[in-house]
């Protein structure tokens, strides 16, 4: 019946061409058409009575624009409308005065689609990638044959069991995971076990977008180990079976409250704890309410997990913990001075204490310490700015009587560091480094000076920007003690404190280089006369990406420490370690491509032939033909000017890499994904190892 239908279509289309030129069809053509139509009608009737020999597969549930993941199966229907013009008997239904009538036919086709595996599955839930749409192929795999009726999605086979035995605890988003932690995730009919990546990548394991086996970037943080058996709680949300009983519930979360590190709140029976600084800064911000999300499906965002930890479940209530109460605060003894506004010269610093109405309050760490001496931040008193004081002060106890003031800096001869270093001088964020010391004059008559030490990176970047005794100084400086007399400058690096690497000096660091990898070593010249150089090593991935970011990450600078590790001083020279030795052998692979050509004298009416059925074959009858051509191709080093495709092979030294299947091959041509010797790096998403060149 299909062959006859195609032949009828050829006849009818031939008739269409004739009618457009308004030529009267011959009687022989009409007789042939009638006989053909009669045969087709007979065959169609037979098929209707006895069924089609090739039964269609069942259709899965229709695509509804919901949330889909890799392997999900749906069906989608497309309707096409075809309009034909044919000759007719004057006076018959629909026949025009010219002896022709127009017929419109609508045909519906339904196909099954399967959401693609890997990163492309994230598109299945996006409206721009609907099945049968213009970008459908990027997200969905279409079956070759139509479907009919209904079908039940096939159950995926259970993966091999992992070697650890039973199921570990269920994964819970918003939780901090250590490197190597195991979790399980419920799948359809089984559970999968995943292991959190090594440091520092393990920091992503509990973040939104990295949920094992489901979120778009999970493979960067987790490794799939296999299936497991056993009964555990569902993993869609924190569960009572996998969380500790926190007893009574703390105060319910309120978007208008101020929260600090360690504060606990409750919501819908679960207890959440505010993370440490700097994440704690988000705990009071809109958009970080525990247990909430923005959008859904692949675009679901859960910012609250950056600020809060799920620590347990609760029932009932407990005494509120927000206000200080005497029974829960220790006796601090004598009361320090009462609070008063301060100028920049004598501002409160981190750890300074004051008293108010019998309670002792301690100034918070920077940047909150900047508020401690400002109007409106008097502890637990100022009615014009209620609760503003909580941004600057923490209640630490109660007191009776009085004691001396605690404000800094204070001159204590008994706590002397010896001779005074140079006076502080304003400079750039690289003027001082960790451990550098400066002095500040407290009084001139008598002369009294105190010494400060520059904090560790990244706080050391503030040492040249802020005077130790003025507002902002506590960001970079720590009071070391009093001093007397003078000593030489202590600015580092100092070579007498750096051990020689014993390997000679590697190649000089270059801001223009883009070839540094984890473990590569460079030297950095500190002085030319005498010549002094320091050796730095490129950090492990993902920090190794900063090693190629130019002058902004110069070794030894504030941000350079994100990319480079100080190894020691060096003398002499050694061979560079950045580039593999040039390959001098012969390395080839079999590359196959489809080549299009034109075939002449094709059979009229055959698939792809430009001549219609009934036309005499000749030079004018042609069709396009694709032929697979394979050649031995040299394996060259990766270059940015080549558009790589699936199965293309490149090398790094003698190591070969093959470009992945669609859609990952798009990354093969991006410099960020070029192959490297690092085993745990982003290039794995675009390339696979392909052996060695001989």
Buried (B, 14 or more C-beta within 10 A) or exposed (E): BEEBEEBBEBBBEBBEEBBEEEEEBEEEBEEEBEEBBEBBEEBEEEEEEEEEEEEEBEBBBEBEEEEBBBBBBBBBBEEEEEEBBBBBEEEEEEBEEEBBBEEEEEEEEBBBBBBBEBBBBBBBBBEEBBBBBEEBBBBBBEBEEBBBEEBEBEEEEBBEBBEEEEBBBBBBBBBEBEBEBBBBBBBEEBBBBBBBBEEEBBBBBBBBBBBBBBBBBBBBBBEBBBBBEEEBBEBEEBBEEBBEEBBEBBBEBEEEBEBBBEBBBBBEEBBBBBBEEEBBBBBBEEEBBBBEBEEEBBEBBBBBBBBBBBBBBBEEEBEEBEEBEEEEBEEBBEBBBEBEEBEEEEBBBBBBBBBBEEBBBBBBBBBBBBBBBBEEBBBBEBEEBEEBBBBBBBBBBBBEEEBEEBBBBEBEEEEBBEEBBBEBEEEEBBBBBBBBBBBBEBEEEEEBBBBBBBBEBBBBBBBBBBBBBBBBBBBBBBBBBBBBEEBEEBBBBEBEEBEEBEBBBBBEBEEEBEBBBBBBBBBBEBEEEEEBBBBBBBBBBBBBBBBBBEEEBBBBBBBBBBBBBBBBBBEEBBEEBBBBEEBEEEBEBEBEEEEEEEEEEBEBBEEEBEBEBEBEEEEEBBBEEEEEEEEEBEBEEBEEEEEBBEBBBBBBBBBBBBBBEEBBBBBBBEEEBBBBBBEEBBBBBBBBEBBEBE
